Amino acid sequence: MTALNRKQKIWWAVITVAVLLYALFPVASIFATSFKTPAELNQGGFLPDTWTTENYESILAPDGAARDLFLSALRNSVGISLIATAVAVVLATLAAYAIARLDFPGKRAILTTALGVSIFPVISIVTPLFNLWRSIGLYDTWLGLIIPYLSLTLPISIWTLAAFFRQIPWELEQAAQVDGATTWQAFRKAIVPLAAPGVFTTALIAFFIAWNDFVYGISLTSTDAARPVPAALAFFTGASQFEEPTGAISAAAIVVTIPVVILVLAFQRQIVAGLTQGAVKG
């Protein structure tokens, strides 16, 4: 690979800065809005004239107007997303191992079906799912969201993990079996540890997908018993019927973005290593 000359480095630096500004400007705008007073929201300035934390107090303080709505939704999002991620990763690990290691009829059809499910419009199945959940008692429950979330997280998890398992030499598993390990022991003690970067990366991706869902959250819940944060933001209200809760919504958006940012910054090396390893065909 040839080294970049000075002109090429400058152009790449300009492109990188432009992409960063384009990607971060909406976040910066929401962050600035979360510190504005209701009177400043309609003034059109980017930065607030007077920085205030009243929007954060409304969702976090004990006497905040939206505290109960936000904290219950935050609890639901954390619990539902973690459970959906754990189930998706376990099932995807077993399925991806079988696809990568075993030769059986219909293996390509399974991968194709998984890809088709992942690109299927979610909005098209919400209505029948709503009717089904109402009839069997899963409407407005954690399980009623976890199951649909698996349809979002399982396909991408299977595709990602199958690529990782293909990178692991089959001889390692055979050597473990020669030493007396069963197929399950070889898989659990030899294969899974080597695929740990891929499993970790897949878990993060699945968690982000479940964490950011809005359509299922708004359609399959009606109370704060299971409503996640993205859906709960639609039910924020202002101090009066004439006041838009823009500041409180912006503050809530910043709060729920913090866990995602922390995870990415803390594990960026593992994420990059996992994605690049899975992208190399063995």
Salt bridges, closest charged atoms under 4 A:
ASP68 OD1 - ARG67 NH1 3.80
GLU173 OE1 - ARG101 NE 3.19
